[in-house]
Amino acid sequence: MAFKIPESVLVVVHTARLDVLLLERAAQPGFWQSVTGSREPDDPDLRATAGRELLEETGLGQGTLSDWRLANRYEIWPQWRARYAPGVTHNTEHVFGFLVDSATVATLDPAEHVAQLWLPWQEAARKVFSPTNRDAIRQLPRRVAMRA
């Protein structure tokens, strides 16, 4: 078994009106999140990881991907540590934004996600289970204003 790389991406999919796409995890009903995923050995860089995860988890390819140049380091939950090499306890998550023209219906992989929801950014920030996801969504208005 190959161990997971302790580096991942978080991609906040959003519209210009600041509506955010959330996905409900299949393995944890009631746990809502943005697009996330670990870097794979074949990914040339984190931008490629973000693009791959977007396609795998949503089928979305049309939009503008932006690297927020923000990284979060957090402790890997104990129940998931066996996926990583012995002694690995922390993951570094790199945050991206993905601007789409409209609240598009995503094509979900049922093994990963069972539902999707578009919400205004304030509601999305309250609904996600991850503190780093919540913080990223709360930054969305500022990030979008910086690009304007």
N, C-alpha and C positions, 0 to 999 in steps of 0.2 A: 504494500500500500504506500502510495506517495503521500507525504504530509502536505497539508495546506501551507501556503506562504502566509505569514502573519502581517499581511498588507492587503488592504481592501479599499473599495470605493463606495461612496454614498452619492447617489445622483438624485438631486431634487428636480423632478419633472414639473414644469410650470408653464402657465400662459403669461402673456404680457399683463393681463388683468390680475395676476398673482393668485390664480387658482392652482392648486397643487394636486398632483396625482398620488394617491396612497394605495398600497397593495396590502391585502390581508394574508398573512403567512399561513400556509397549509398546515404546517406542523404545530403552530401555536394559534389556534382560533382566538380572535379578538386582538391579536397583535398586528397593528398597522404600521407600515413603514414606507419609505421611499425605496427606490431601486438600490440594492446593495449587492456586493459580491467580492469575492477574493481574487486577487491577482493570480493568474495562471502562469506557469513557466514559459509558455509560448507567447505571452503578451509582451510586445516590445517596450511598452511603457504604460503608465497609468491611464492615459487618455484612451489607449486601445482597450484597456480593461473596462473603462466606463462605457465605451461604445459597444463592446461585446455584451456586457450585462444588460444594457438598455434593450438590445435586440433580443437576447434570451428571455428576459423577464416581461417585456412589453410588446415586442415586435416593432417598436417605434424606431425609425431611422431618419425621418425628416424632422429637422430641428437644428438648433444651434447649441452645441456643447461648449460650456465654458469651465475652465479650471479655476476654482475659487482660491487656489493656493492656500488652502486651509487643511491642516492635518490634526486629527484627534488621536491621542493614544489612550487606550483603555484596556482594562483587564478582561481577558476572555473568560466567559462564564465557565465554571468548572465542568459542567456537563458537555461542553464542546471542546475541551482541551485535548482530548484523545485524537482529534483530527490533526493536531499540530505535533511537531517534533518534541521529544521529551524536553522538559524544562522551559518550553515557550509558554509564557503566561499573559503576554500583552500583544495587542494588534494595533497597527497604525492605519487609520481610516482617512482617506483623502476625499475631499468634498468637491463635487462638480454640480453645475446647474445645467439643465436641458430645457431650453425654451422651445415650445411648440406653438403653432398658430392658433390652435383651439383645443378645447377639452376633448381629446380624441379617445375612442374606445381602444384600450390596449388588448393585445392578444396574450393571454396569460398561460404560463406553463402550470397546469394543475398540480404538479408535484411540488411546486414552490409556493404558489399563491392561488387563493380560491375566490377572491373578490377584489374589486377595484372601486375607487371612489374619488371624485374630484371635489375638493373643498376650498373655500377661501383660505388664504394662508394662515389666518388666526386660528380657524377651526382645525386645520390640518396640524398645526403645532400642538394643539391640545390633545389630539387623537393619537399621535405616534407614541410608541412605548419607549423608544430610545432617546436618552437625553441629548446625544450628539445630533440626532435627526431633528429633534425639537429645536435645538440651537440653530441649526442650519436653516430651517424653515423661517425662524424668526429673523434671520439676516436677509431673507429674500427681498423685501422692499428696498433695502439699501443697495444690495447687489444689482438689482434691476435698474435703479436710479443711476448707478455708476456707469452702466453701459449705455444709457440714453444720451 
